[in-house]
Amino acid sequence: MLPLQHTIDTSYVVGPVHCYSAEISGELVLFDTGPPTPEAQEHLRNHLDLKALKHVIVTHCHIDHYGLAHWLEKETDATIYLPFRDHLKIVRHQERLELMYDLLLQIGFTADFLERFRDTMNDGTVFPPLPTRFQIIEESLPDHLNLEFLACPGHSQSDLVLTKDQWAVTGDVMLRGIFQTPLLDVDLLTEQRFRNYAAYCDSLTKLATLRDKQILPGHRESIESVDSCLLFYIRKLLERARQAKAFPLNMNAFEVVSQLFDIEAVHPFVSYLKASEIVFIRDFLADPERLRSTLTKIDLLKPVEQRFHQALA
């Protein structure tokens, strides 16, 4: 039996978010939580037996997917499970932020922008409170649930896909009709920039193994197939790579973003998202053979081969 889908409205560009609940081995499990809003709290109260909730498993710590984890920790006896790399962000929060600010300076962002960005990162609007007691999925997911996880970084470095039998809860890893911006971030294991492009190419190989499963995405309707979802994303990447070539390589990411819109007029996080996209695309342009090799391996090069040539022409 497939998990039950819970659709909760958000104010974000991606629209409503899907969480999923299922009784597994006689225990109630919730995958993702929804955003930190009274409406989301009310939805969970009305559609879940919170007293019976035993496990809350978060695919990745973006606000619409983990926003109520802290609330559920207080309201229920459930154990909260977070991805390992999100655990690193929690225990090394201040260190990560300082490394992030250095990274943004390196790609051209100004000190004035960083002051605005710093306030955003600490005011709770982008990152609401995390649970204070949690387990790490990769280390502590109970064996009796018979759940498997795939680490599929790309959209964020912590993305996990949870699978069981014939279904897979994919969070933001596979979305229909949405181009995912892989977030610019610091790899706390190396203290260098997290290489989203290389990670996403590796993840494509893992995602191709889900072709025989029912995909339960974090947003939009269910996807037609794994291949259709991956091809949409690849085509968008190639299209935007072709557009990005209009900006000379000696123009840094901040300068490119400044050409695209008025940085002072938009939320600092939007500028950060767009800069993340620019860095990701330039990583592809610097090493297109990595993606070509991956697509060949999973038999998806032929449908995009012409676009691939156009993006590099």
Protein Blocks (a to p, Z undefined) as FASTA:
>chain_A
ZZdddddddfbfnlpaddddddeehiacdehjbjadfklmmmmmmmpcfklpmbdcdfbd
cfklmmmmmmmmmmpmcdcdddfklmmmmmmmmmmmmmmmmmmmmnopafklmmmmmmmm
mnopmmccddfbdcdfklmgcfklopacdddehjbmkbccddehjbccekjmbcghiacd
ddddddfklopacdfklmmmmmmmmmmmmmmpccddfbdcddfbfklmmmmmmmmmmmmm
mmmmmpcfklcfklmmmmmpcfklpcfklmmmmmmmmmmmmmmmmmmmlmmmmmmmnopm
mmmmmmmmmmmZZ
